[in-house]
Amino acid sequence: EERLDVLVDKMTELDLDPEDYWWYLDLRRFGSVPHAGYGLGFERLVCYVCGIDNIRDAIAFPRYPGNAEF
């Protein structure tokens, strides 16, 4: 959902605390573009060009448990 007000209303309806999702709400606060949810992505391109089977091996800055702020 790209509309902040609709997103907050849905969170309230589902008894989710918006404070727990501050980072996601900030992404939508200034608006975003509607999309179909598909993107090729640089890592997928690297996989295709280099013949790498697993996308995890192509990610330059991987995320793992304990390294993110949230």
MODELLER restraints for C-alpha pairs under 7 A, 6 or more apart:
rsr = mdl.restraints
at = mdl.atoms
rsr.add(forms.Gaussian(group=physical.xy_distance, feature=features.Distance(at['CA:1:A'], at['CA:7:A']), mean=6.30, stdev=0.5))
rsr.add(forms.Gaussian(group=physical.xy_distance, feature=features.Distance(at['CA:2:A'], at['CA:28:A']), mean=6.05, stdev=0.5))
rsr.add(forms.Gaussian(group=physical.xy_distance, feature=features.Distance(at['CA:2:A'], at['CA:31:A']), mean=6.51, stdev=0.5))
rsr.add(forms.Gaussian(group=physical.xy_distance, feature=features.Distance(at['CA:2:A'], at['CA:32:A']), mean=5.85, stdev=0.5))
rsr.add(forms.Gaussian(group=physical.xy_distance, feature=features.Distance(at['CA:2:A'], at['CA:34:A']), mean=6.52, stdev=0.5))
rsr.add(forms.Gaussian(group=physical.xy_distance, feature=features.Distance(at['CA:3:A'], at['CA:28:A']), mean=6.86, stdev=0.5))
rsr.add(forms.Gaussian(group=physical.xy_distance, feature=features.Distance(at['CA:3:A'], at['CA:31:A']), mean=6.91, stdev=0.5))
rsr.add(forms.Gaussian(group=physical.xy_distance, feature=features.Distance(at['CA:4:A'], at['CA:25:A']), mean=6.95, stdev=0.5))
rsr.add(forms.Gaussian(group=physical.xy_distance, feature=features.Distance(at['CA:4:A'], at['CA:28:A']), mean=5.71, stdev=0.5))
rsr.add(forms.Gaussian(group=physical.xy_distance, feature=features.Distance(at['CA:4:A'], at['CA:29:A']), mean=6.03, stdev=0.5))
rsr.add(forms.Gaussian(group=physical.xy_distance, feature=features.Distance(at['CA:8:A'], at['CA:18:A']), mean=6.93, stdev=0.5))
rsr.add(forms.Gaussian(group=physical.xy_distance, feature=features.Distance(at['CA:11:A'], at['CA:18:A']), mean=6.76, stdev=0.5))
rsr.add(forms.Gaussian(group=physical.xy_distance, feature=features.Distance(at['CA:43:A'], at['CA:55:A']), mean=6.54, stdev=0.5))
rsr.add(forms.Gaussian(group=physical.xy_distance, feature=features.Distance(at['CA:43:A'], at['CA:58:A']), mean=5.51, stdev=0.5))
rsr.add(forms.Gaussian(group=physical.xy_distance, feature=features.Distance(at['CA:43:A'], at['CA:59:A']), mean=5.74, stdev=0.5))
rsr.add(forms.Gaussian(group=physical.xy_distance, feature=features.Distance(at['CA:44:A'], at['CA:55:A']), mean=6.51, stdev=0.5))
rsr.add(forms.Gaussian(group=physical.xy_distance, feature=features.Distance(at['CA:46:A'], at['CA:58:A']), mean=6.37, stdev=0.5))
rsr.add(forms.Gaussian(group=physical.xy_distance, feature=features.Distance(at['CA:47:A'], at['CA:53:A']), mean=6.70, stdev=0.5))
rsr.add(forms.Gaussian(group=physical.xy_distance, feature=features.Distance(at['CA:47:A'], at['CA:55:A']), mean=6.26, stdev=0.5))
rsr.add(forms.Gaussian(group=physical.xy_distance, feature=features.Distance(at['CA:47:A'], at['CA:58:A']), mean=6.26, stdev=0.5))
